[in-house]
Amino acid sequence: MSVSMRDLDSAFQGAGQKAGIEIWRIENFLPVPVPKSSYGKFFMGDSYVILKTTTLKSGALRHDIHYWLGKNTTQDEAGAAAVKTVELDAALGGRAVQYREVQGHETEKFLSYFKPCIIPQEGGVASGFKHVEEEEHKTRLFVCRGKHVVHVKEVPFARSSLNHDDIFILDTKAKIFQFNGSNSSIQERAKALEVVQYIKDTYHDGKCEVAAIEDGKLMADAETGEFWGFFGGFAPLPRKTASEEDKTVDSHPTNLLSVEKGQAVPVEADSLTRELLETNKCYILDCGLEVFVWMGRSTPLDERKSASGAAEELIRASDRVKSHIIRVIEGFETVMFRSKFESWPLATNVAVSEDGRGKVAALLQRQGVNVKGLLKAAPVKEEPQPYIDCTGNLQVWLVNGQEKVLLPAADQSKFYSGDCYIFQYSYPGEDKEEYLIGTWFGKQSVEEERVSAVSLASKMVESMKFLAAQACIHEGSEPIQFFSIFQSFIVFKGGHSDGYKNYIAEKEIPNGTYTEDGVALFRVQGSGPENMQAIQVEAVGSSLNSSYCYILHSGSTVFTWAGNLTSPDDQELVERQLDLIKPNLQSKPQKEGSESELFWELLGGKSEYPSQKISREPEGDPHLFSCTFAKGNLKVMEIYNFTQDDLMTEDIFILDCHSDIFVWVGQQVDTKTKLQALTIGEKFLEHDFLLENLSRETPIYIVMEGSEPPFFTRFFTWDSAKFTMHGNSFQRKLTIVKNGGTPVMDKPKRRTPVSYGGRSSVPDKSQRSRSMSFSPDRVRVRGRSPAFNALAATFENPNARNLSTPPPMVRKLYPKSVTPDSGKLASKSAAIAALTASFEQPPSARETIIPRSVKVSPPAPKSTPEPNLKENSMSSRLESLTIQEDVKEGEAEDEEGLPVYPYERLKVTSTDPVSEIDVTKRETYLSSEEFKEKFGMTKDAFYKLPKWKQNKLKMALQLF
């Protein structure tokens, strides 16, 4: 499409440069900007152009343009609004989706911009009307319709306007009444209350009473009697009569028409396919309620305007007032438009460049307009965060047939590709323990054991009264939360379950289960010590990749291989994983391009291999859907510009983030439907409603109302108090509206620990901190999970360490002189663990997050019961041993007794780094003054932040 200066209205210059809404009113057939203070206020005699700009996760800007037509606007004004919408799209580069909105029949997407509602006012500008001035309060009656967004319409103030199916709001001078028709739903009533709150704030300055009137309620209630008094007393309501608004659009066959010289000409075709649309033409796809105008990339602006006019004439001639006209550009078609075709390629060959947008930007720049927003923004590059406390307690079970077998701590991070597993993770929440119960399916696992795993996990969730979040995870599609919980994760080939063994026996497949003596190749990946994996791959040359490091072993021969595109951090992860896979053998480092003959011999010879990193599904822009599931059929409806208030306790919702999906289940959903939540998630992946090519192995989370994990609530502005209130959605919102936002809440209850497999799922707090797990027989490495520590304790021997691994730069809890020899390792560990468990009090939750020697607040005055001399003696001995090792002679100390070093030496990029410190807690070695200067807060305030936020700040300061 060619762009010239005459096509650009001056009012549109600089539009769409940043996220938000911009509105213009048509005055004398020209767009005039509306002040932001008047956004959401529409006059019935006017026409408007509304631009919604959204910043996508990719950094690109998406534009949706709507032109709104008041019921009293003139045909000329409406035509001007339609034309100006096309021009605005041209100014934005010709990519926007354009919607025609008619008063009273607006799309849900449009209404979502102005929540809770719009109430058009009498008056207009160009149509000759005068805007109605504010006067003495006038009693008005409104009808409200809609479960997710509310269509509000003023109706005559008369009994005959009322009916049993809808909800009505009577706005009087002293009180607002909401009349709930007996056939209306709880969700509709709750949404209508948002309109009541809007009227209260807008027309009464928030100062008036609110009353809810139930259809059919007897006159004994004072407020009910007061309500009916405005209508001359109670009398039975008449049967609802069908109005123009109530008439449904008859089923309409989908017709494709080509626009030729301003006229719509039917296209003859047996079926609708993408190939019918030519890039140098415009088409109309008439679907009844939706009328699409498709504009080829090569069509001129005048032709696009002509096609829009033809669509307007089409619905005017057939008197379809409720039909929506939606205009789409080739290459940027909506999901709804594409779904009308029997076949639509996943990627078209349309040349989509910045050319059109660039030409417009150049024209505007010459006029001195800032055009930064017209060009594609830089992609937002963010390190994925787990958004979950990683200091909790983890238990893992192997699914063996119809049973689950609890794994010892040493094996709980070692999974086999032919098996299925169940994990339960408990972690500290805001005021109670939170739980995540999940299943993991190996790529070679059998269907029977997958079904068994889901059944067993669902029973665990049900036995906890649905208080736990649930996850369904497939090998190769693990989310960041999973890896962060396990921290060090290994996947071996083969399996040990009966199901896997029976399967390979029936199929006569060789048992390729990993053995320590065989040839095995592991790809090492991850972002750091708290998120690293070793995945066993085929031991052949083609399995290598220049972007990764690998471990190759054959019996006692061990190689490490570093691709040319790997970093020192990647290579450090190899050394850490080597401690777990082959801890007592020296490895032979291999650099890509200089491998030994034996290395290639073990891999069966040289071969071609890739160099590009394996891409994982990126997190997409979130979409929220309400769900209806009946008789195996799933129906969904997207909720635009969603907020927490859109989640209704009676319903099920799906939050689609592309890389994973969440199925949110309200508290008042029946138990049978709750148990179908995973099926609903699987059906959603199967149907792929957004046509985004969702994988059937996308992780699914089941989230119960009131137990939402932080990695779900981060998509909302979250208020957890809203889900601790009594009652259904309507009752909760009525409490808020009546009491000025003061909810009546249930008292939060501590959850009762649930035991599986004979072990408590909630350990003593002293054992819960995974970053503080210690044993006197090994160095203390913070940030490791119990599984990691157990594995390392099993494999590691202080006298036979992997020589290829540099000693970790951490402080030891005990001096070298008290480290037990390997022969007495187990007994000493058990003795000291028992002793410390007997003598020491459990540390607080705060202490489990920060180093033991860091005190974040002055010690509280202690009560003085009869002292236990043994306890004091043992505690003193342990503490003195720690201090002797932590604080060396000649080192500076801060007021908390910790060595102090300058910031420049503590940075990970320091040229003169400090040795013998805990590298996972570099910030603790800053003085209090320098800490406050760098972080902008005290240490006490810092350690109250969520772990992910702490890490983000540390990364920004190069301390992580």
JOLIN-V253257 format. One line per field, one symbol per residue. ss: DSSP state (H for helix, E for strand, C for the rest). phi: phi as a letter, one per 30 degrees, with the letter a starting at -180 (. if undefined). A space follows every 10 residues. Layout:
# JOLIN-V253257
ss = ???
phi = ???
This chain:
# JOLIN-V253257
ss = CCCCHHHCCH HHCCCCCCCE EEEEEEECCE EEECCHHHCC CCECCCEEEE EEEEECCCCC EEEEEEEEEC CCCCHHHHHH HHHHHHHHHH HCCCCCEEEE EECCCCCHHH HHCCCCCCCC ECCCCCCCCC CCCCCCCCCE EEEEECCCCC EEEEECCCHH HCCCCCEEEE ECCCEEEEEE CCCCCHHHHH HHHHHHHHHH HHHCCCCCEE EEEECCCCCC CHHHHHHHHC CCCCCCCCCC CCCCCCCCCC CCCCEEEEEE CCEEEECCCC CCEHHHCCCC CEEEEECCCE EEEEECCCCC HHHHHHHHHH HHHHHHHCCC CCCEEEEEEC CCCCHHHHCC CCECCCCCCC CCCCHHHHHH HHHHHHCCCC CHHHCCCCCC CCCCCCCCCC CCEEEEEEEE CCEEEECCHH HCCEEECCCE EEEEEEEECC CCEEEEEEEE ECCCCCHHHH HHHHHHHHHH HHHCCCCCEE EEEECCCCCH HHHHHHCEEE EECCCCCHHH HHHHHHCCCC CCCCCCCCEE EEEEEEEECC EEEEEEECCC HHHCECCCEE EEEECCEEEE EECCCCCHHH HHHHHHHHHH HCCCCCEEEE ECCCCCHHHH HHCCCCCCCE CCCCCCCCCC CCEEEEEEEE CCEEEEEEEC CCCHHHCCCC CEEEEECCCE EEEEECCCCC HHHHCCHHHH HHHHHHHCCC CCCCCCCCEE EEEECCCCCH HHHCCCCCCH HHHHECCCHH HHHHHHHHCC CCCCECCCCC CCCCEECCEE CCCCHHHHCC CCCCCCCCCC CCCCCHHHHH HHHHHCCCCC CCCCCCCCCC CCCCCHHHCC CHHHHHHHHH HHHHHHHHHC CCCCCCCCCC CCCCCCCCCC CCCCCCCCHH HHHHHHHHHH HHHHHHCCCC CCECCCCCEC CCHHHHCCCC CCCCCCCCHH HHHHHCCHHH HHHHHCCCHH HHCCCCHHHH HHHHHHCCCC
phi = .dbbdddcde dcdididbdk cbbbcdbhib dbeceedcdj cbcdccbbcb cccbcdddjd ccbbcbcccd dcdddddddd dddddddddd dcjibdccbc ccejbddddd dddbddabbe cdklcddjdc ddddbeecdb bbccbkccbc dcbdbedaed ddadcccbcc ccdcaccccc edcddddddd dddddedddd ddcbhibadb bcccejdddd dddddddddd cijdaedddd cdceddddde ebddbcbccc hicdcecdad bdbdddccdc bcbccccjdc bccccddcdd dddddddddd dddddddchc dddccbcbce jbdddddddd cdbbddbdcd dcbddddddd ddddddcidd ceddcddded cbdecdhadc cdccbbbddb iccbcddded cdccccdccc bcbbbcbdcd badcbbcbcb cddcdcdddd dddddddddd dddchidcdb bbbcejbddd ddddddicbb ccdiabdddd dddddddhcd dcdebddddb bbdcbkclec abbbcdbedb ddddadcbcb cbbbiccbcc bcddcdcedd dddedddddc dbdcbdccdb cejbdddded ddcijdadbd bddddceddc ddbcbdbbbb hicccbbdcd hdbedddcdd bcbbcccida bccccddcdd eededceddd dddddddhec hchdddcdec ccccejbddd dcdddbdcbd ddccddided ddddddddci icdccddecd ddeccbiibd dcdeedcddd dcdbbdcadc cdjcdedddd ddddddbdcb ceddcddddb dcdbdedcdd dddceddded ddddddddcc ddddddddcc eeddcdbedd ecdbdedcdd dddddddddd dddeddccdj ddbddcicec bdeddcddcd dbddchbddd beddcddedd ddddciadde dddddeedde ddddddchcb
